[in-house]
Each structure stands twice: as C-alpha cells, then as structure tokens.
Amino acid sequence: MSDDWFSRLKEYDSLSKARERLISSGKEQEGRLQTLRKRQDDTLAQLAELKSVYIAHQQSLFEIEQKVKVQTEQRGHWMDRGGSDEKLAAYNQEISSLEDKGFALLEDLDRNESERADLQTFLSGLEKTMSEISDEVKEEMARFQHEIGQLDLRLSSLTDALPSEYRDLLMKTLKKNLAHGPFTRIDSGSCFFCRYKISRTDESEIDMQKKLKTCSQCSRIFIPYGT
Ligand SMILES: [Zn+2]
C-alpha cells in the first residue's frame, strides 16, 4: 500500500514543480513589460528635459532680441546726433555679437526640436509594441492562472487522499520551503540533496520496506527507490 502513497508523493512533487515553472514563466512575461515601461519612463524623462531646455533657450532668445532692439535704437540716436565713429563701431560690435548668440540659440532650438521629434517617434513605436505585448502577456497570464488553478485542485486532492501520517509529514516539510522541494532519495548511500550519509538499516527500511522517513540533516522526505 505504501507504494501507492509514495507514488502520490512523487506526483505531488512533479505537479508542484510544474506549478513553480508556470509561476516563473509568469514573472518572465511581466518582466518583458517592465523592461519596456522602464524604457518608456526614460524616454519621457529625456523629452521633459529637452523641453525645459527649449523653454529656457526661447527665453534667452527673447532677451537677446530685446537687447538688440535697445542697442539698435541707441545707435540710431547716436547717429542722429552725429556721434563719433568709435562709439558707433562699439554699437555695431555689440549688436553683431548679440545676433551671433541669437543664431547659436536658434540652431540649438532647431536641434532640440528634431531630437524631440525623434524621441516622440521612438516613443510611439514603443507604446505600440507595449500595447501588443501587453495583450500577449495578459493572454499568457490568464492561461498560466488557469493551469495553476488546475494544478492546485489536483495537488489538494492528492494531499486529501493521503493517510494522515503522510499528509502531516508533507505539510510539516512543505512549511520549511526547502529549495528543490520537500523530497529526496538515497543516492549511493547518501541523501541526494544534502549528501548526508544514510545507515544500512535506514537504507533498507526506506528502499526495501518503503517506510516513511526523513533525512536527519535536511529533513526532506525520502521517496523509495523504484517509486
Ligand atoms: Zn538530506
């Protein structure tokens, strides 16, 4: 009879592993979207930064134009009064230098605009990809959820069918959240997972008499050889 219980434990083990694989596939799916969301945030931040530089440059350009206007007016008054050529040259110099600054700013504004247009194009493509992937991910997640639900039903019916001795030990061992699950087997006289040496008596009780036993070191449940 214990053969049957052990084969149920083994089935429990393989179903739980299938469940874990589904959960990690779900995380991968969500990871795909998260990577794209991060890229979207970065692009939006770059756009905002470029926009604020643009606004600051526009303001500087406006101020330069005001200065050019003032200087040009002053130069006109100076010429009307027949002022010296030296001072006139200084006005011209100042106006021309302000105009150069203005041109440089205009070039920056053009570059800024085209960089933002490129980013905007990239962003639109990214958003399109995200909405496609998001549908895919939703579908996959729904499928995983459904499969996990089926596995959970199967797992609980398996544990319900176990004799209390097996079920209690399984529940107790599951609570320990052991890596690679709650089961082990004897491998060359040792526990497969923790390599704890198993006595001949224990080995015979586990593998021949199919007794329910746990590893004294890692506390995993032994599944007898040939189950
Ligand atoms: Zn062990």
Residues whose N, C-alpha, C, O or C-beta is under 5 A from the ligand:
A	BS01	ZN	C191 C194 Y196 C215 Q217 C218 S219
